[in-house]
Amino acid sequence: SLSLQILSGYDIALVQEVRDADLSAVKKLMDQLNSVSSHPYRFLVSTPLGRGRYKEQYLFIYRSDMVSVLGSYYYDDGCEPCGTDTFMREPFIVKFSSPTTQVEEFVMVPLHAQPSSAAQEIDALYDVYTDVVDKWATNNILFLGDFNADCSYVTSEQWPSIRLRSFDACTWLIPDSAD
């Protein structure tokens, strides 16, 4: 299948919007991937995240002969039942080791932003950045996922107030012209 071809071309892949609390579909996907690939793959999946009854999971699929997981945690974004949390689906932060790459240890921070609060959630990634730096003493951090930063979700007027956007330590790999 096309999805297996795509996944087998990467050392690490993030799949978002997974709704598979018992992991039956994830396990089936992994069985299929490992049966067609000459390389071993493992996965790390978050608990179901989100406000209310609609929950999603972040799923990392990785080549276990190339990378390993050193640690993971959920960003504490406030009290969800109180309505004072920042993210619709808080980041599931994962630290990887890859002895064959120039950067041997790095952190991946996925975000699937809620469209109606995309600007606020993207801005709050600065707080996630400082949390990761404090916890793991690294600035090798990759933010990835569906930020819902396109169209009218994040306006040109909002971008200057998004802290990571003007932070010198950050490089934006996807240009604004990409949709």
Backbone as ProteinMPNN parsed JSONL, in Angstrom:
{"seq_chain_A": "SLSLQILSGYDIALVQEVRDADLSAVKKLMDQLNSVSSHPYRFLVSTPLGRGRYKEQYLFIYRSDMVSVLGSYYYDDGCEPCGTDTFMREPFIVKFSSPTTQVEEFVMVPLHAQPSSAAQEIDALYDVYTDVVDKWATNNILFLGDFNADCSYVTSEQWPSIRLRSFDACTWLIPDSAD", "coords_chain_A": {"N_chain_A": [[0.839, -1.196, 0.0], [0.291, 2.342, -0.408], [0.664, 3.903, 1.907], [2.336, 2.253, 3.432], [4.604, 2.194, 1.801], [5.369, 4.875, 1.949], [5.864, 5.213, 4.754], [7.978, 3.382, 5.097], [10.061, 4.694, 3.975], [11.231, 6.395, 5.75], [13.112, 7.229, 8.724], [11.924, 8.147, 11.023], [8.545, 8.786, 11.581], [5.678, 10.827, 12.005], [2.37, 10.318, 12.86], [-0.706, 11.809, 12.883], [-3.911, 12.576, 14.394], [-4.828, 10.087, 15.156], [-7.172, 7.731, 16.102], [-7.535, 5.396, 18.0], [-7.937, 3.804, 20.467], [-7.58, 1.22, 21.58], [-5.447, 0.371, 20.172], [-5.544, -1.448, 18.079], [-5.646, -1.005, 15.282], [-3.223, 0.335, 14.945], [-1.395, -1.659, 15.705], [-1.901, -3.525, 13.686], [-1.098, -2.048, 11.436], [1.637, -1.779, 12.059], [2.444, -4.47, 12.025], [2.052, -5.034, 9.308], [3.828, -3.159, 8.168], [6.307, -4.047, 9.18], [6.383, -6.503, 7.954], [6.754, -5.984, 5.258], [9.002, -4.434, 5.1], [12.579, -4.316, 5.075], [13.763, -3.435, 7.279], [13.603, -3.035, 10.856], [10.741, -1.788, 12.567], [9.361, 0.197, 15.161], [6.96, 1.565, 17.503], [5.722, 4.481, 19.196], [3.192, 5.752, 21.092], [0.9, 8.295, 22.044], [-1.298, 8.798, 24.856], [-4.889, 8.993, 24.452], [-5.722, 12.281, 23.577], [-7.225, 15.455, 24.261], [-9.933, 17.796, 24.602], [-13.074, 17.212, 26.131], [-15.192, 14.693, 24.614], [-14.071, 13.983, 22.18], [-11.119, 12.629, 21.163], [-7.654, 12.422, 20.273], [-4.659, 10.74, 19.168], [-1.092, 11.0, 19.175], [1.192, 9.452, 17.065], [4.266, 8.013, 16.848], [6.298, 6.453, 14.539], [9.099, 4.509, 14.139], [12.345, 3.586, 12.87], [13.905, 1.085, 14.421], [16.51, 0.214, 14.239], [17.924, 2.408, 13.613], [17.223, 4.643, 15.18], [16.511, 5.415, 18.622], [14.297, 5.641, 21.42], [14.739, 7.919, 23.962], [13.337, 9.131, 25.961], [10.15, 10.439, 27.08], [7.432, 12.755, 27.467], [4.437, 14.463, 28.555], [3.486, 17.739, 27.823], [2.718, 19.922, 30.397], [0.009, 21.743, 30.349], [-1.797, 23.114, 31.905], [-4.971, 23.107, 33.667], [-7.161, 20.892, 32.446], [-9.935, 20.049, 32.997], [-10.736, 22.387, 34.272], [-10.724, 24.227, 32.312], [-8.576, 25.839, 31.809], [-6.431, 25.087, 30.333], [-3.904, 25.229, 27.765], [-3.558, 24.034, 25.223], [-5.52, 22.315, 22.78], [-4.896, 19.68, 22.236], [-2.418, 18.6, 24.036], [1.146, 18.827, 23.586], [3.005, 15.847, 22.988], [5.961, 14.989, 23.954], [8.995, 13.835, 22.691], [12.159, 12.389, 23.106], [14.81, 11.486, 21.089], [17.488, 9.267, 20.141], [20.095, 9.073, 17.834], [22.687, 7.56, 16.721], [23.971, 7.617, 14.258], [23.689, 10.023, 13.004], [24.428, 13.548, 12.484], [23.469, 15.196, 14.536], [23.18, 13.75, 17.455], [21.337, 13.424, 19.52], [18.001, 14.418, 19.826], [14.924, 16.255, 20.041], [11.493, 15.78, 19.459], [8.526, 17.533, 18.926], [5.268, 17.224, 18.626], [2.353, 18.865, 17.31], [-1.071, 19.232, 16.955], [-2.873, 21.675, 16.175], [-5.769, 23.414, 17.31], [-7.948, 24.794, 15.001], [-9.404, 27.21, 15.574], [-7.981, 28.353, 17.638], [-5.402, 28.52, 16.78], [-3.294, 30.463, 16.494], [-2.77, 31.192, 19.174], [-2.021, 28.702, 20.217], [0.252, 28.064, 18.675], [1.91, 30.169, 19.451], [2.218, 29.47, 22.14], [3.96, 27.376, 21.927], [6.459, 28.373, 22.35], [6.686, 28.393, 25.123], [6.667, 25.657, 25.54], [9.073, 25.048, 24.291], [10.933, 26.302, 26.091], [10.418, 24.743, 28.312], [11.276, 22.18, 27.481], [14.01, 22.719, 27.068], [14.749, 23.359, 29.708], [14.201, 20.898, 30.965], [15.626, 18.88, 29.537], [18.004, 20.005, 28.701], [18.711, 20.745, 26.019], [18.802, 22.211, 22.761], [18.137, 21.135, 20.422], [15.568, 20.796, 18.887], [12.642, 19.844, 17.263], [9.738, 21.105, 16.052], [6.696, 19.888, 14.942], [3.942, 18.931, 12.817], [0.404, 19.481, 12.351], [-0.177, 22.632, 12.329], [-2.262, 24.214, 11.683], [-1.889, 26.697, 10.487], [-2.407, 27.928, 8.158], [-4.352, 29.551, 5.56], [-7.029, 31.389, 6.859], [-6.664, 30.936, 9.51], [-4.392, 31.702, 11.011], [-3.573, 34.934, 10.975], [-1.85, 37.458, 9.01], [-1.427, 39.603, 10.626], [-1.242, 38.458, 13.123], [1.11, 36.938, 13.2], [3.529, 38.455, 13.931], [3.33, 38.551, 16.737], [3.75, 36.003, 17.594], [5.877, 34.199, 19.45], [7.971, 32.269, 18.878], [8.351, 32.747, 16.231], [9.92, 35.012, 15.886], [12.144, 34.332, 17.258], [15.542, 33.972, 17.522], [16.876, 31.521, 17.725], [15.399, 29.753, 16.324], [14.561, 28.141, 13.268], [12.481, 28.318, 10.545], [11.33, 25.787, 8.646], [9.431, 25.357, 6.706], [8.119, 27.367, 4.261], [6.067, 30.386, 4.321], [4.565, 30.464, 2.041], [3.838, 27.893, 1.479], [1.151, 25.598, 1.556]], "CA_chain_A": [[0.0, 0.0, 0.0], [1.024, 3.604, -0.484], [1.08, 4.343, 3.242], [3.495, 1.445, 3.835], [5.744, 2.681, 1.016], [5.779, 6.167, 2.51], [6.448, 5.005, 6.078], [9.249, 2.655, 5.025], [11.089, 5.588, 3.459], [11.682, 7.319, 6.791], [13.588, 6.687, 9.995], [10.898, 8.531, 11.996], [7.356, 9.421, 11.009], [4.621, 11.178, 12.941], [1.006, 10.201, 12.355], [-1.618, 12.557, 13.758], [-5.348, 12.309, 14.32], [-5.071, 8.668, 15.376], [-8.274, 7.477, 17.035], [-7.404, 3.945, 18.107], [-7.621, 3.663, 21.888], [-7.093, -0.125, 21.891], [-4.257, 0.21, 19.328], [-5.681, -2.572, 17.146], [-5.255, -0.558, 13.935], [-1.785, 0.632, 14.997], [-0.677, -2.942, 15.708], [-2.045, -4.105, 12.348], [-0.205, -1.265, 10.574], [3.023, -2.13, 12.373], [2.677, -5.827, 11.509], [2.176, -4.926, 7.854], [5.064, -2.437, 7.868], [7.453, -4.914, 9.466], [6.402, -7.644, 7.03], [7.2, -5.559, 3.921], [10.264, -3.693, 5.193], [13.768, -5.072, 5.479], [14.233, -2.798, 8.505], [12.635, -3.166, 11.949], [10.047, -0.575, 13.003], [8.624, 0.206, 16.425], [6.127, 2.758, 17.617], [5.434, 5.094, 20.484], [1.922, 6.443, 20.891], [0.405, 9.024, 23.209], [-2.649, 8.488, 25.298], [-5.852, 9.857, 23.748], [-5.624, 13.655, 24.062], [-8.218, 16.396, 23.77], [-10.987, 18.212, 25.517], [-14.368, 16.597, 25.851], [-15.225, 13.282, 24.222], [-13.263, 13.748, 20.984], [-9.705, 12.481, 21.532], [-6.718, 11.98, 19.24], [-3.35, 10.309, 19.637], [0.099, 11.2, 18.352], [1.848, 8.166, 16.855], [5.598, 8.024, 16.243], [6.761, 5.181, 14.0], [10.525, 4.742, 13.928], [13.232, 2.463, 12.568], [14.615, 0.821, 15.672], [17.938, 0.005, 14.003], [18.516, 3.724, 13.339], [16.947, 5.574, 16.277], [15.887, 4.855, 19.821], [13.61, 6.609, 22.268], [15.432, 8.141, 25.234], [12.377, 9.573, 26.96], [8.978, 11.154, 26.574], [6.528, 13.299, 28.472], [3.37, 15.345, 28.082], [3.63, 19.103, 28.312], [1.658, 20.299, 31.337], [-0.503, 23.023, 29.85], [-2.845, 23.659, 32.763], [-6.057, 22.246, 34.129], [-8.137, 20.635, 31.382], [-11.323, 20.151, 33.469], [-11.02, 23.77, 34.676], [-10.774, 25.067, 31.116], [-7.444, 26.771, 31.788], [-5.314, 24.516, 29.583], [-3.515, 26.017, 26.592], [-3.656, 23.29, 23.969], [-6.603, 21.351, 22.6], [-4.198, 18.4, 22.39], [-1.093, 19.021, 24.488], [2.252, 18.128, 22.932], [3.614, 14.615, 23.49], [7.345, 15.336, 23.644], [9.802, 12.614, 22.637], [13.595, 12.561, 22.877], [15.368, 10.382, 20.317], [18.923, 9.144, 19.934], [20.459, 8.524, 16.528], [24.15, 7.622, 16.699], [24.51, 7.726, 12.899], [23.437, 11.352, 12.451], [25.27, 14.62, 13.014], [22.87, 15.529, 15.829], [22.947, 12.411, 17.995], [20.135, 13.432, 20.346], [17.1, 15.5, 19.446], [13.577, 16.177, 20.597], [10.408, 16.075, 18.522], [7.347, 18.039, 19.623], [4.149, 17.325, 17.694], [1.18, 19.662, 17.671], [-2.217, 19.362, 16.06], [-3.523, 22.854, 16.752], [-7.183, 23.662, 17.041], [-7.981, 25.929, 14.071], [-9.915, 28.458, 16.151], [-6.998, 28.94, 18.558], [-4.089, 28.168, 16.227], [-2.276, 31.479, 16.807], [-2.429, 31.079, 20.595], [-1.31, 27.446, 20.442], [1.588, 28.184, 18.078], [2.672, 31.048, 20.338], [2.523, 28.733, 23.371], [5.083, 26.466, 21.691], [7.645, 28.982, 22.967], [6.718, 27.891, 26.501], [7.067, 24.256, 25.421], [10.509, 25.108, 24.002], [11.684, 26.574, 27.325], [10.23, 23.583, 29.178], [12.167, 21.124, 26.984], [15.383, 23.153, 27.356], [14.948, 23.203, 31.153], [14.128, 19.49, 31.36], [16.598, 18.013, 28.879], [19.223, 20.764, 28.385], [19.019, 20.682, 24.595], [18.032, 23.088, 21.878], [17.908, 20.378, 19.191], [14.133, 20.55, 19.014], [11.872, 19.981, 16.031], [8.289, 21.201, 16.201], [6.108, 19.365, 13.718], [2.535, 18.577, 12.881], [-0.559, 20.351, 11.688], [-0.359, 23.828, 13.151], [-3.415, 24.958, 11.162], [-1.385, 28.067, 10.354], [-2.685, 28.404, 6.805], [-5.639, 30.212, 5.283], [-7.344, 32.506, 7.755], [-6.524, 30.529, 10.909], [-3.403, 32.617, 11.587], [-3.514, 36.07, 10.055], [-0.546, 38.126, 8.915], [-1.323, 40.501, 11.786], [-0.939, 37.68, 14.327], [2.445, 36.348, 13.175], [4.566, 39.162, 14.703], [3.22, 38.318, 18.177], [4.074, 34.602, 17.884], [7.243, 34.338, 19.964], [8.961, 31.446, 18.167], [8.533, 33.29, 14.879], [11.009, 35.992, 15.894], [13.189, 33.808, 18.131], [16.726, 33.723, 16.692], [17.302, 30.122, 17.787], [14.488, 28.935, 15.51], [14.542, 28.224, 11.807], [11.229, 27.798, 9.997], [11.704, 24.99, 7.483], [8.368, 25.422, 5.702], [7.842, 28.79, 4.007], [4.678, 30.831, 4.426], [3.878, 30.233, 0.769], [3.37, 26.503, 1.425], [-0.171, 25.426, 2.164]], "C_chain_A": [[0.877, 1.251, 0.0], [1.504, 4.056, 0.892], [2.281, 3.534, 3.739], [4.744, 1.863, 3.083], [6.275, 3.98, 1.602], [6.485, 5.958, 3.842], [7.811, 4.329, 6.004], [10.382, 3.503, 4.445], [11.689, 6.511, 4.502], [12.199, 6.576, 8.013], [12.601, 6.994, 11.115], [9.751, 9.171, 11.232], [6.38, 9.712, 12.137], [3.29, 11.023, 12.224], [0.113, 10.9, 13.37], [-3.055, 12.128, 13.511], [-5.648, 10.813, 14.398], [-6.176, 8.543, 16.421], [-8.398, 5.963, 17.166], [-7.009, 3.597, 19.538], [-7.096, 2.274, 22.243], [-5.881, -0.523, 21.044], [-4.352, -0.953, 18.338], [-5.258, -2.18, 15.735], [-3.758, -0.257, 13.878], [-0.984, -0.667, 14.934], [-0.755, -3.614, 14.339], [-1.124, -3.387, 11.356], [1.249, -1.655, 10.806], [3.368, -3.535, 11.883], [2.889, -5.794, 10.002], [3.49, -4.248, 7.465], [6.28, -3.337, 8.078], [7.507, -6.131, 8.546], [6.897, -7.256, 5.636], [8.554, -4.856, 3.939], [11.409, -4.624, 5.58], [14.37, -4.498, 6.763], [13.174, -2.941, 9.599], [12.039, -1.808, 12.345], [9.352, -0.827, 14.332], [7.773, 1.456, 16.454], [6.043, 3.216, 19.062], [4.2, 5.944, 20.268], [1.502, 7.132, 22.188], [-0.908, 8.413, 23.682], [-3.612, 9.335, 24.471], [-5.889, 11.244, 24.403], [-6.737, 14.504, 23.475], [-9.241, 16.718, 24.836], [-12.282, 17.494, 25.146], [-14.231, 15.15, 25.416], [-14.359, 12.981, 23.009], [-11.783, 13.746, 21.366], [-8.906, 11.998, 20.328], [-5.413, 11.554, 19.897], [-2.28, 10.737, 18.641], [0.803, 9.851, 18.27], [3.19, 8.389, 16.164], [5.922, 6.599, 15.8], [8.231, 5.391, 13.647], [11.271, 3.438, 13.649], [14.117, 2.21, 13.78], [16.084, 0.465, 15.478], [18.665, 1.321, 13.729], [18.349, 4.704, 14.493], [16.365, 4.812, 17.457], [15.273, 5.987, 20.625], [14.354, 6.695, 23.594], [14.479, 8.565, 26.339], [11.203, 10.266, 26.301], [8.184, 11.706, 27.749], [5.481, 14.17, 27.798], [3.606, 16.732, 28.663], [2.442, 19.426, 29.205], [1.164, 21.69, 30.974], [-1.643, 23.58, 30.685], [-3.937, 22.636, 33.024], [-7.119, 22.084, 33.038], [-9.581, 20.725, 31.884], [-11.727, 21.579, 33.863], [-11.173, 24.698, 33.472], [-9.637, 26.061, 31.03], [-6.233, 26.19, 31.061], [-5.107, 25.297, 28.294], [-3.828, 25.321, 25.282], [-4.893, 22.401, 23.948], [-6.062, 19.936, 22.804], [-2.757, 18.739, 22.766], [0.0, 18.209, 23.804], [2.729, 16.904, 23.72], [5.071, 14.668, 23.036], [8.222, 14.088, 23.739], [11.255, 12.967, 22.321], [14.142, 11.295, 22.225], [16.888, 10.433, 20.33], [19.141, 8.517, 18.565], [21.97, 8.621, 16.383], [24.756, 7.792, 15.308], [24.324, 9.108, 12.284], [24.322, 12.394, 13.117], [24.771, 15.079, 14.382], [22.441, 14.206, 16.456], [21.723, 12.316, 18.889], [19.302, 14.636, 19.956], [15.71, 15.206, 19.983], [12.576, 16.535, 19.508], [9.157, 16.422, 19.322], [6.208, 18.168, 18.618], [3.036, 18.214, 18.24], [0.145, 19.546, 16.568], [-3.07, 20.464, 16.67], [-5.001, 22.902, 16.389], [-7.268, 24.892, 16.141], [-8.408, 27.251, 14.713], [-8.96, 29.098, 17.148], [-5.572, 28.664, 18.088], [-3.009, 29.179, 16.605], [-1.829, 31.372, 18.262], [-1.627, 29.804, 20.865], [0.102, 27.491, 19.855], [2.465, 29.079, 18.95], [3.095, 30.302, 21.606], [3.624, 27.692, 23.175], [6.395, 27.047, 22.215], [7.798, 28.48, 24.405], [7.114, 26.415, 26.531], [8.574, 24.184, 25.168], [11.303, 25.316, 25.297], [11.562, 25.411, 28.305], [11.17, 22.442, 28.776], [13.623, 21.471, 27.292], [15.682, 22.97, 28.843], [15.031, 21.733, 31.562], [15.292, 18.671, 30.808], [17.862, 18.728, 28.412], [19.654, 20.601, 26.929], [18.234, 21.754, 23.856], [17.87, 22.442, 20.501], [16.462, 19.884, 19.205], [13.464, 20.797, 17.67], [10.394, 20.003, 16.385], [7.675, 20.766, 14.886], [4.635, 19.071, 13.927], [1.68, 19.541, 12.092], [-0.842, 21.527, 12.616], [-1.615, 24.595, 12.766], [-3.066, 26.438, 11.039], [-1.697, 28.671, 8.996], [-4.025, 29.14, 6.748], [-5.866, 31.355, 6.267], [-7.171, 32.142, 9.222], [-5.512, 31.387, 11.656], [-3.212, 33.733, 10.57], [-2.118, 36.683, 10.03], [-0.349, 39.1, 10.073], [-0.923, 39.746, 13.052], [0.5, 37.164, 14.364], [3.493, 37.123, 13.974], [4.503, 38.915, 16.213], [3.479, 36.86, 18.564], [5.568, 34.523, 18.201], [8.283, 33.498, 19.224], [9.287, 32.008, 16.794], [9.718, 34.26, 14.819], [12.186, 35.553, 16.77], [14.376, 33.374, 17.275], [17.166, 32.26, 16.673], [16.462, 29.211, 16.893], [14.657, 29.203, 14.022], [13.244, 27.59, 11.332], [11.554, 27.092, 8.692], [10.669, 25.038, 6.365], [8.014, 26.888, 5.49], [6.349, 29.114, 4.115], [3.887, 30.544, 3.157], [3.357, 28.804, 0.636], [2.021, 26.4, 2.12], [-0.449, 23.958, 2.388]], "O_chain_A": [[2.052, 1.205, 0.364], [2.628, 4.54, 1.028], [3.157, 4.087, 4.404], [5.832, 1.887, 3.657], [7.485, 4.163, 1.735], [7.587, 6.469, 4.045], [8.709, 4.671, 6.772], [11.535, 3.071, 4.43], [12.559, 7.323, 4.186], [11.787, 5.453, 8.302], [12.451, 6.205, 12.048], [9.965, 9.997, 10.345], [6.267, 8.949, 13.096], [3.104, 11.534, 11.119], [0.171, 10.615, 14.566], [-3.363, 11.418, 12.554], [-6.6, 10.33, 13.786], [-6.121, 9.165, 17.482], [-9.246, 5.335, 16.533], [-5.89, 3.153, 19.793], [-6.245, 2.155, 23.124], [-5.354, -1.626, 21.187], [-3.33, -1.395, 17.812], [-4.577, -2.953, 15.061], [-3.099, -0.556, 12.882], [-0.006, -0.761, 14.193], [0.222, -4.207, 13.884], [-0.456, -4.025, 10.542], [2.005, -1.841, 9.852], [4.469, -3.762, 11.38], [3.793, -6.445, 9.48], [4.182, -4.697, 6.551], [7.178, -3.377, 7.237], [8.57, -6.728, 8.377], [7.407, -8.106, 4.906], [9.184, -4.703, 2.892], [11.222, -5.591, 6.317], [15.366, -5.012, 7.272], [11.979, -2.965, 9.303], [12.754, -0.811, 12.442], [8.83, -1.911, 14.589], [7.845, 2.298, 15.559], [6.261, 2.453, 20.002], [4.165, 6.77, 19.355], [1.723, 6.614, 23.283], [-1.532, 7.614, 22.983], [-3.186, 10.306, 23.847], [-6.063, 11.368, 25.616], [-7.147, 14.301, 22.332], [-9.388, 16.007, 25.83], [-12.535, 17.21, 23.975], [-13.283, 14.463, 25.793], [-13.949, 11.836, 22.82], [-11.261, 14.755, 21.839], [-9.413, 11.266, 19.479], [-5.102, 11.947, 21.021], [-2.523, 10.826, 17.438], [0.989, 9.182, 19.287], [3.246, 8.89, 15.041], [5.831, 5.658, 16.588], [8.573, 6.338, 12.939], [10.896, 2.361, 14.111], [14.972, 3.028, 14.119], [16.835, 0.418, 16.452], [19.891, 1.34, 13.626], [19.242, 5.51, 14.754], [15.807, 3.724, 17.313], [15.684, 7.142, 20.518], [14.574, 5.686, 24.265], [14.774, 8.382, 27.52], [11.251, 10.631, 25.126], [8.254, 11.197, 28.868], [5.617, 14.56, 26.638], [3.891, 16.878, 29.851], [1.292, 19.226, 28.813], [1.824, 22.69, 31.258], [-2.385, 24.441, 30.212], [-3.833, 21.467, 32.65], [-7.874, 23.012, 32.746], [-10.391, 21.413, 31.261], [-12.902, 21.94, 33.799], [-11.684, 25.811, 33.595], [-9.711, 27.024, 30.268], [-5.132, 26.734, 31.157], [-6.026, 25.947, 27.795], [-4.309, 25.948, 24.338], [-5.267, 21.812, 24.961], [-6.691, 19.105, 23.459], [-1.965, 19.122, 21.906], [-0.2, 17.039, 23.481], [2.838, 16.933, 24.946], [5.374, 14.42, 21.869], [8.194, 13.374, 24.742], [11.543, 13.734, 21.402], [13.966, 10.187, 22.733], [17.493, 11.491, 20.505], [18.465, 7.561, 18.187], [22.484, 9.659, 15.964], [25.947, 8.085, 15.193], [24.758, 9.343, 11.157], [24.894, 12.153, 14.18], [25.571, 15.321, 15.286], [21.451, 13.609, 16.034], [21.127, 11.246, 19.008], [19.823, 15.737, 19.778], [15.373, 14.073, 20.328], [12.785, 17.472, 18.736], [8.776, 15.716, 20.256], [6.18, 19.12, 17.838], [2.812, 18.302, 19.447], [0.449, 19.739, 15.391], [-3.881, 20.22, 17.563], [-5.413, 22.485, 15.307], [-6.712, 25.936, 16.483], [-7.828, 28.297, 14.42], [-9.115, 30.275, 17.473], [-4.648, 28.585, 18.897], [-1.912, 28.783, 17.0], [-0.634, 31.453, 18.549], [-0.673, 29.818, 21.643], [1.045, 27.004, 20.479], [3.639, 28.777, 19.163], [4.212, 30.487, 22.089], [4.167, 27.179, 24.153], [7.337, 26.304, 22.494], [8.906, 28.18, 24.849], [7.816, 25.976, 27.443], [9.267, 23.357, 25.76], [12.248, 24.574, 25.563], [12.501, 25.125, 29.047], [11.787, 21.813, 29.635], [14.386, 20.61, 27.729], [16.753, 22.479, 29.201], [15.843, 21.369, 32.412], [15.88, 17.862, 31.526], [18.715, 18.104, 27.781], [20.825, 20.348, 26.646], [17.145, 22.149, 24.273], [17.512, 23.112, 19.533], [16.182, 18.721, 19.493], [13.69, 21.821, 17.025], [9.863, 19.045, 16.947], [8.092, 21.228, 13.824], [4.15, 18.974, 15.054], [2.175, 20.315, 11.273], [-1.635, 21.43, 13.553], [-1.994, 25.539, 13.46], [-3.84, 27.311, 11.431], [-1.299, 29.8, 8.711], [-4.714, 29.316, 7.753], [-4.984, 32.188, 6.474], [-7.494, 32.946, 10.097], [-5.743, 31.76, 12.806], [-2.75, 33.505, 9.452], [-1.31, 36.447, 10.927], [0.786, 39.387, 10.453], [-0.328, 40.33, 13.958], [1.056, 36.971, 15.445], [4.298, 36.489, 14.656], [5.514, 39.056, 16.9], [3.432, 36.522, 19.747], [6.412, 34.75, 17.334], [9.385, 33.986, 18.969], [10.371, 31.773, 16.259], [10.43, 34.317, 13.816], [13.118, 36.326, 16.992], [14.238, 32.513, 16.406], [17.768, 31.811, 15.698], [16.78, 28.034, 16.726], [14.866, 30.336, 13.59], [12.944, 26.449, 11.682], [12.005, 27.724, 7.736], [10.995, 24.786, 5.205], [7.648, 27.579, 6.441], [5.494, 28.234, 4.014], [2.666, 30.399, 3.206], [2.523, 28.529, -0.228], [1.786, 27.04, 3.145], [-1.513, 23.601, 2.892]]}, "name": "protein", "num_of_chains": 1, "seq": "SLSLQILSGYDIALVQEVRDADLSAVKKLMDQLNSVSSHPYRFLVSTPLGRGRYKEQYLFIYRSDMVSVLGSYYYDDGCEPCGTDTFMREPFIVKFSSPTTQVEEFVMVPLHAQPSSAAQEIDALYDVYTDVVDKWATNNILFLGDFNADCSYVTSEQWPSIRLRSFDACTWLIPDSAD"}
